[in-house]
């Protein structure tokens, strides 16, 4: 039988056979700076409620209250980035159990129909991994921070005091001698955010930003910039290097796992309101090479309507994954869908069902015999870091045995793809100029072999004004003759020869396909296999099977493989193998995420579903609904999306730290760059939902920088507990757990449906209540944004 006592000093109710737990002992262990004791005091009967729920669940004849719809709220998990749907089972306002949402395609396949009655839905639980079910522990962690903490000793010393929310806001914004009671900091004047935000006028910021762009294009000397803006030079970090931007850039905001809604807020606060370019996420500690390979492969050659020049631009920060719902054969390279990788809920079931039904066969390329490998048709124990070599070996076999999709690869533009009913096309047949050293250079243009440029007219959609411009066409070879074409021409199909190695008008050229073949054939299958320390027969078997299913085969590469120093090339090689069978955007092939735009910025102009011409736009574009928006400009701290050679601080190679012209969110660079004050020193760092000291390789090397008040004069963090990194902060604001907030969770490539999971609060916030702008609200860093 169960025991039940109201006296807080006695045992809480537990199931028969379970050890009795003293509530007093729990509260004793939780009493940290008054924080967790305060948390517990806000939830009378919390421990009793959780234990009663557990006991009732275990009682065979119990009336399970948590299976009733009035005790359930639906939301989205964030114990990992899979973002599964959850149903929170609630008693007395407290979550006692978390299970999977049966309406979500993440948690049940097929999921319940959306018209299912709530009464029926309540009794059906979707799949949810143990980590997701442990979300209760995150919300009710006895060490939860519920008030703002300010350090009372040296950074990292572990001494804290709780202070009023209003005091924290005042000190951070206005600065001053904030730590005068700490030995060694008596005379340290901390610059507040109000002072750091030097540039405040939107018009001035826009003019200076435009002129910095001219400096980078060599259209304006620095001396001319200094003369033109001499009244505003004091706003800059360094007037001799205006491309470093305004002093506003010395405020840096970095985050870990953050989703839509909060991400929009951070962008509005840091970039549009504060005027800093330094808002950086954690992409590269997760899967940077995957994202940036996708970005490089999706670059488009489009017209810059301001300059009326064509440029390669617009690459999407994304990646593809296998359509596990419909594939017939999948090679998982460095991916563990049964243990992680968006897998235990939304992929493991589809894979096992496919295998059991005889629809799906999988192979696993992984040094470790994983759970996925245990289910595989073939496991290849490759040497770590050599995955790109294996892909090239398979590419060689595929081309050598004519198992590639030649019909697809010959399509050079939109019209050709449309004629073949393909959703996309590629540059396999485009001609590339060969440099004197024998290496490939730029794509050949028609004018270079005497073909005329295409005369075009650009029309301004707003004013109707027309301007003439020219398009220098790309070239393919068709039966030995050069044919010019435009990539987006949807009326004149261009299909080129794949194997081209020739000379045109004295210019040596090769096709993209020929270059790929030459690289793949530079070694024998046995030579590639030796690099990978695998059997040559494994390569040929995988390649043969991979090309035996039409477009319903996929090479799914993820996480681990992309995180090697050669990660970009590993990913690029395997994505190219997928390209050879033309499986992108095909059912059973490679898919990209499709998510509804929660930011309200989507617009359309063209042919509507009924066949008529029209246009529409979402009514509330968040990014545009802001008055007084400041144009942020300048080189950011991690030197992302910038070319070192174009800047005014270029002094030849090597640079003091690396530059990343095609990347963003290089998480590993943020704190070390602040430590080196390169390209400039920072004055304030805000860390949200991140733990770089814990999560980064050699993350402990960040500690010396964070502990140094000269390198990071002001360090603010937002966390639900004192973590490995926030332990070095000056102030810690209490954060809400994922069970206490709104957010747009987004989707993943393996989900082929267009969706937008919405996270909603399922419990009230456990942080203190404060008064802000004449309203009572929960304490959180967002209040001072």
N, C-alpha and C positions, 0 to 999 in steps of 0.2 A: 504494500500500500504506500501511498504518498503521504508525506508529512507537510503541514502547512501552518506557519506561524506568522503572526503579524509583528511580533517583536523584532526590530531590526537587528538585534544582537544574536538572534537564534538562526537556525539553519534555514536556508531558502528551500522551496519545494523542488524536489528532484525525483526522477524515476527510481523505482525500486531497484536496488542493487548498485546504485550510483553513489559515489562518496559525497558526504554532506559538506557543503561549502559555506563558510561563515560570511555573511554579508558584511559584517564589520571588518573582517580580514581583507575582503575585496576593496572596501573603501579605504582601508589603511594603505594598501599597496597602490591605490590610485591617487592618493593625495599628493599632488605635485604642484607647488606654487598656488595651491588653492584651485587650480584649473579643473582637474578631473573630479575633485570633490564637488566643485560647483556644478559641473556637468551632471553628476549623479543627482544632485539636489534639485535640478530642473526637471528630472524625470522620476517622480515618486513611483516606487514599485517597479522600476525598470528590471532589476534582477529577478524579482518574483515573477514578472510577466513573461520574461524569456523562458524561465525554467518551467512555468506552468504550461506554456505552449509546447515545450519539448515533451513534458510528461503526458499531456493529452494526446500527442501524436503517437506515443508509444503504447498507450492504453488500447487494448484490442477493441473495446466497445465504446470508446470515447466518441463524443460528438465533436468532430474535428471542425472547430470554428473557422480555421484558416481556409477551408474549402468553400466558404460562403462569399459571394461577390461583394458584400458590404465590408468585408475585411481584406480586400485586395486592391492594390493600386499597381498600375503598369508603368514601367519606365525602361531605362537602358543601363546596362552594367558598364562600369569602367575599371574593373579590376585588371583588365588588360585592354589592348587596343582593338580587340575583336568587336567590342561594343554590342554584345548580345542583348536581346530583349529579355526583360525580367518581369516577374510578378512578385511584388513585395506583399507578404502576408503580415497583417498588422493587428495587434491587440493593444488596446488602451493607448493608441498613438505611437506604439513602439513596434519596429520591425522584428518579428520573431523568426522568420524564415524567408529565404529568397529562392525562387525556382525560375525555370525558364518560361518565357511568354509563348504560349502555343499559337499565337497569332503572328509570330515573327518567323520569316524564312530562315533566320539564323538558328532557331531553336527547335524547329519541327519541320520535317520534310515528308509530305507536303504539310504546310501549316493549315490551321483551321481557317475556314472561310470567314471573311470579315463580317458576314451577316449572322454568324453564330451568336446565339443568345448569351448574355453575360452569365446567366445561370449555368449554362453548359460549359462555357469557357472556364469558369472558376474551378471546375472539378478536373480539368486537364492540365497537367504540368508539362511544359516543354523541357528539352534537355538543357542542363546547365552544369558547367564543370565545377569542381570543388572550390576553385579560386573564386568563382563568381558567387557561390553560396556563402563564402567567407566574408562577403561584403558587410555583413552585420558587425563583424569584428572591427572593420575600418571605421564605421560610423560611431560605434560605442567603445572605441579604444580608451582605456582608462587614462592614457596620457594625452588625450585630445587637448589642444589649445583652445580655450574659449574666450580669452581676453588678449589684448595686445601686450606683448612682452618687449621689454627694453633691456639690453644687456647692462649688468651692474658691475662687470669686471672687464678684463681684456677679452678681445674676441677669442672665442673658443674655450674660455675659462669655465663656462658653464654656470655663470652667475647671472640671474635674471630678476627683474621685478615686473609686476604687471602695472600698467599705467592706463589712465583713461584714454579712450579712443580719440577724443578731441585733442588731448595733449600730444599724442603721437602725430596727428595730422599737422598741428601747428609747428612742431619741431622739424618734421621732415620738409615741410613746405618753406618755412622761414629760416631754418638753419640756426647757427649760433654756436655757443660753447656748450654743446649738448652732453659732453662726457667729462665735464670739468672735475667731477668727483673721482675719476679714475686716474690712478697714478700714471704719469707720463702723458696724459691728454688734457691737463689742466688748461693749457693755452691753445688748444687746437680748435680753431674756428671752422665749423663744418658749413660748407656752402649748401643752402637749401635749394629745392627745385625751382622756387620762384626766381632766384638769381641765375640759375643755370639756363633757364628758359629766356635767353637774351633776346632772340629774334621773335617779335610778337606781331609784326605788321604783315598781313597776307600779301599785300601788293609788293612790298619791298622784298619779301622772301621769294616771290615768283620771279621778279626781275633778276635777282641775283642767281637764282637757279638756272634761268634761261642763259645767262651769260657764262656760267660755269660750263654749261653744255657747249658753248661756243669755244671756250678755252680748250676743251678736250678735242674739238674738231679742228683746232688750229686756226680758228676764224677770229679769235680775239687774244691778243697778248695779255699777260697778267698785268703789265703796267697800265694798259688801257682800262682793264677792269678796276684796278685800284683808283684810278682817277675818276672814273664814272661813279663809283660807289664810296668815295672817300668819306662821306658822312656816316657811312654804316660799317666801316672797317672794324670798329670796336666790337661788332657783333660776332665776328669770325673767330674761330679757334686760332688761326694763323693768317694774318692779312697777306703774307707772302705766298701762301698756298690756299687760295680761296676755295679750291675744290675739296678741302677737308670739311667745308661747310661751317655752319654757325655753332656757337658754343652749346646750343641745344643738343647737338649730337653727343655731348659728353654725359648725357643720361642714357643708360643702356637698360633695356628690358629684355630678359631672357626667360624662356619657359620650356617646360617639358611637355607632358601630354595635355593638350588643350584642344577643344573642339569648337564648332561653329557657335556663334552667339558670344561667347567669351572672347574668341579670336577676333570677332568684329569689333568688340569693345576695345581690346588692346590696340588694334590698328587705329581706331579713331582717337584714342587717348595719346598714344606715343607719337604717331606720325602726323595725324591731321590736327591735333590740338596742341600737343607739346612741341611739335616740329622737329622731332629727332628721327633720323633714319635707322636708329639702332633698336629694332624690334626683331629678335632672332629666336627661332624655335630649335628643336632638338633633332631635326631630320637625320643628320649624319651619324648620330649614335644609334639610329634604328636601321635605316636602309637607304642611305643617301645615294649610293651608286645606282640603285634601282630607279629612284626618282629621276636622277640626272641623265641616265641613259635614255629613259623615256622622253626627257626634255630635249636631248640632242636628236633623237630619232623623229621627233614631231615638229622640229623647226620648219616653218613655212616661208616660202619666197613670195612675199606680198608687198604691195605698194604702201610706202609711207606717205600718207595723204598730206602731211605737212611739207615734206621736202620733195614730194613727187619723184621719189627714187625707190627702186625695189631693194628689199633687204631680207636677209634670213632672220626671222624673229618669231615670236609667239609660241615657242616650245612650251608644252604643258609639263608641269611637275607632276608626273604620274607614272604608273607602270601597269603591266598586264599580268594576269594570272590565268590558269587553265579554268575552263568552264567545266567544273567537276560534275555538274548536273547532266551533261550530254556527251562528254568525251568518251572515246573508245580506248584511247591509250594516252597515258600521262607519264612523263619522266619528271620526278621530283628531284631537283638538284639543290642540295643544301637546305631543303625545306622539310619540316617535320609536322605534317598536318594532323597527326594523331596526338601530338604533344604540345604544339604551339602553332604559330603561323596562321592565325585565324582559323584554327582547325578543329579542336575537340568538339565544338558544337556544330558549326556550319559546314565543315568539310568532311570530317571523319565519317559521319553517317552516310553522306552521299557516296563517298568512296567505297565503304564496306557494302552498301546496297548495290552499287554498280558491279563490284567483284562477285557478290553472291548471285546476282541476276545473270552474270555472264556477259554483261554489257561492257565492263571496264577491265582493263589490264593496266597495272602500274609497274614502273621500274623506279628504283631509288638509287641515286648517286650520292653517297655520303660515307665519310670515313668510319662512321659509327653505325652499328647495327641497331637502327631505331625501331620503334613500334611500327612505323610505316614500312620499313624494310622487311619486317616479319610478315607482312601481308603481300609483299611484292612478288611479281613474276620473276624479277631479276634484281639483285642487289649488287652494286658496283662499289667496292671499298676504295675510293680514289684517294690519292695523296692530297692533303689540304692545300688549296691555293692553285691547283693545276686544272681547275674545271674549264677554263677557257681553252686550254690545249685539247681537252676531250671534245669540246664542241667543234673545234676546227677539224679534228679527225673525222667526226661524223659528217661535217660539211663536205669534206673531201670525198667520202664514200658516196654521199647522196648525189653530188655532181658527177662523179666518175661513173656512176651507174644510171645516170639520167633519171633519177627518182624525184627531181625537183619539179615544181609546177611551172613549166615554161610558159604556158598560156597566160598565167597571172603575171609572171616576172617581166614579160615583154611589154606590158601596159605601162606607158610612160606618162600618161596624163589622165585627167578626169574622164574625158570622152571615151578613151580606150577602155577604162575600167567599167564605165557605164555600159558599153557595148557588150562586154563579157559578163555583165551582171555581177561585178565585183564591188564590194563596199569601199575599196581603197586601191591605191596603186603605189609603186615604189620607183626608185631611181636605178634599178639594176641595169637598164639599158642605156642610161645617160652616159655621154662621153666625158671623160676626165682627161685633162692635160697632164702630161708627164713632165716633171722638172728635169733639169740637166743631170741631177744626181740619181735619176731613175725612180724617184719617189713620186707618188700622185700629188697633184696640186688642185687647182680649182676646176670647176666644170667648164667645158668648152662653150663659148658663146658664138652665135651665128656670125656676128660682125667680124670675128677673128679669122673666119675662112671666106669672107667676102659676101656673106648673106646680109640682106638689108634688115635694119631694125624695124619693129612693128610700130607704126604711128597709132597713138591712142588718145582718147579724150577723157579726162577725169571731170566728173560733175559733182559740185558741192551739193549735198542733199538738203542743206538748210537754205542756202542762198540761190542755188541754181546756177551759180557761176561755173564756167567751163574753162579748163586749162589743158593744153596739149602736153603730152609727155611721150617717151619712147620706152619700148620693151626690147631688150637685147635677148633674143630667144636662146633656149638651150637646144642641144642637138643630139639626135640619135642617128644611128646608121641603119638603113633599110636596104638590104641586098647590095651593100657596098656604096650606097649613095647617102650623103648627109641630108637629114630632114630636120628643119627647125620646128620647135613647138613651144607652147606655153603649158605649164603644169596644170592650170585650172581651166583650160579651154574645154568646155563641155560639148562642143560641136564638131571639132576636128580631131579624130582619134590619132594618136601617135603610138605606134608599136615598133620598138627597136630590136635589132639583133642583140643577142646576149653575149656572144663571144666575139669581142672586137679588140684587135691589137694592130693598129695601122698608123698611117700618117696622112694628115689632111693639110694641104697648103703649107707644108713644112713643119707642121705641129704634130708631134707624136701624141696619140691618144689611145686610151683603153676604156672599155666600158666598166661600170661598177662591178658587174658580174665577173668579168675577166680578172679584175683585181682581187676579188674574193677568192676565186679559184687558184690564182697564183700563190696567195698566202696559205690557203688550206693545203695545197699540193707541195708546199716547200719542204714538207716532211712526209714520209710514208706513214701508213696507219701504225706500223710497228714503232716508228720513231715517236709519234705522238703518244702512243701507249706507254712507252718507256718513261716519258716525262711524267705521266700520270700514275705510274706504277700499277697498271692494270693490264688485263689480257687484251690483245688485239681482237680476239673473237668477241669480247664483250662489246666493243665499239661497233663492229659490223652487225651483230645481232640487234643491238638497240637501234641502229640506223635503219636496218631493214624493217623492223617492226614499226618504227616511227613513221615511215613512208608507206605503210600498208593500210592506212585508214583514211585516205583522202585528207580532208581538212579537220577531221574529228580526232586529231592528235595534238598534243601540246607538250612543250618543255617548260615546266614551271620552276623558275629559279627565284630564290627568296633569301632574305636576311643574311645568313652566315656567309654565303659565297660572295655577296655584294660587299661585305665588310673587310675583305682583304685589301691590301694596298693596291692590288690590281683588280679590284672589284668592278670598276667600270667596264673593263675589257672582258672580264668573266661574263658579266651580264650581257654585254653587247654581242658577244659571240653566240650565246644561246638564243638571244632574241633574233639574231640573224638566221639561225637554224630554223626557227619558227617561220621566218619570212620565206624561206625556200619552198615551203609547202603552202604558203599563202593562207595561213589559218587565222590571221588577225580579223576580229569582228565577225567571225563565223561561229555558228552553234557548234559546240564541242571543241572549239579551238581556243584562241587567246582572247580574253575579254578585259575591258577596262571598266572602272567604276562609273556608275551613272546615278547621280544624286540630285534631288530637287534643290534648286537654289534658295536656301533659307535667307540669304542676304537681300533678296528682292531686287537684284540688279539685272535680271534677264530681260532681254528685249528681242523682238523678231520683226523682220521686214521681208516679205516675199510671198510665196504661194501658200495659202491657207489650206487646211484639210479639205475644204469644199471645192478647191480648184481656183478660187478667186485670189486676186492680189490684195494684200492687206498688211497691217502691222499691229503689234501689240507690245505692251511692256508691263512688268509687274508694278503695282501701284505704289509700293513703298521701298524704293532703292535706298537702303541704309547708308551706303557710302556717299550718296549725294544729298542726304537730308541733314546737312551740317553747315551752318552759317559760320563765317569767319575762319574757315579751314585754312591752315598754313601749309604752304608747299615745303616739304622737307627735302633737303638736298645735301649732296656731299658724299664722300667716301665713307662707308660704314666701317665699324671697328674690325670686322672680319674680312673686309676687302672683297666682298661678294659682288658678283655681276659687274666687275670693274676690271679694266685692263691696265696693268701697272705701267706699260709703256705710254699710255695716253695721259697719265697724271703729271702734275707739276712736281711731284716728289720722286720721279723716276731718276735713279742714279746708276743705272746699269744693274746687271745681275752678279751675284745673287741678291735678292731682296732680303730685308731683315726677317720677314716672315712670308709664307706663301700667299699668293693671290688666287682668287677663284672666279674667273670671268664667266663661267657657265653655271655656277652653283650658288646656293643660298642656304641659310640656316646651318652653317658649319659650326656645330655645337662645341666641338673640341677647341675651337680657336678663340672663343669669347673671353674666357678668363685669362688664358696665357697672353692674349693680345693686350688686355688691360695691364697685365703684369709687366709687359715690355713697353707699355705706352706707345704702341705702334698700331696705326699711324699717328695716334695722338693719345694723351692720357685721358682717362675718364674721371668723372666727379661723383657719379652715383650709379649704383647697380641695383636693379630690382629683379629678384628671382621668384618666379611663380611656378608652382607645381613641378619643380625640377630638383634633381639631386646629382649634379655633375661629379661631385666628389666620390659618390658611390657608383654611378652608372658608367662613367667614362673609363676607358683603358688608362691605367696610371692616373686615375682621377685624384689620388692623394696628392699629386704634385700641385693641384690647385689650392691646397690648404694654405701654403705659405703666402700666396698672393692675396687670398681672401682675408687672411689674418693681418695683413699689412695695411694700416689705415692711410699710408701715403699713396699706395697703389690703387686702393679702392676706398676713397674718403668716406663714402656713405653707402651702406649695404642694407637693403630692405628685403625681406622675404615674406612669402605668404605660404603657410603650411598648415596641415591639420595636427602635426606633432613636430617636436624638435627633431629634425633629421640630421643626416651626416653633413649636409651643406648649410642648412639654415642655422646650425649650431654656431656658425661664424658670423651671423648677421648682427646688425645693430638693433634692428626692430623686426619682430615677427608678428604679422597679422594673422589672426585665425581664419582658416579657410573652411568652407563647407565641404563635406564629403559629397561624392557623386549622388548620394541618396537625398541630398538636401538642395539640389539646384536644377535650374533649367539649362538645356544645352541642345544643340543640334549635332548628332553623333556621326553623320555621314555614312559612307558605305565602303565596300572593298571590291576589287576587281572580280573575285570569284562569285560575287552576287550579281547575276546578270540582269536582275530587275532594277528599274529605276525606283529608288526608295529614299527616305529621309527619316531615320529613327529619331524620335524626339525624347530627350531625357526630361523628366519632370520630377519635382520633389515628391517623395513619398513619406517623409517625416518633416517635422518642423526643424528649423535650424537650431543647433545646440550651442551656438556662440552667443555672447552677451547681446542684449538689446541696447542700442544707443540712439540718441536723437540727432537727426541729420536733416537740414533744410526743413525744419519745422515738422518732420515726420519721424516716427519711431521705426527703426529698422535694425537689421542685424549688422554687427561689426564686421567690416570687410574692407580690404584695400581699395575696392572699386569706388568707395565713397569719396575719395579725394581725387578721382580722375575726372 
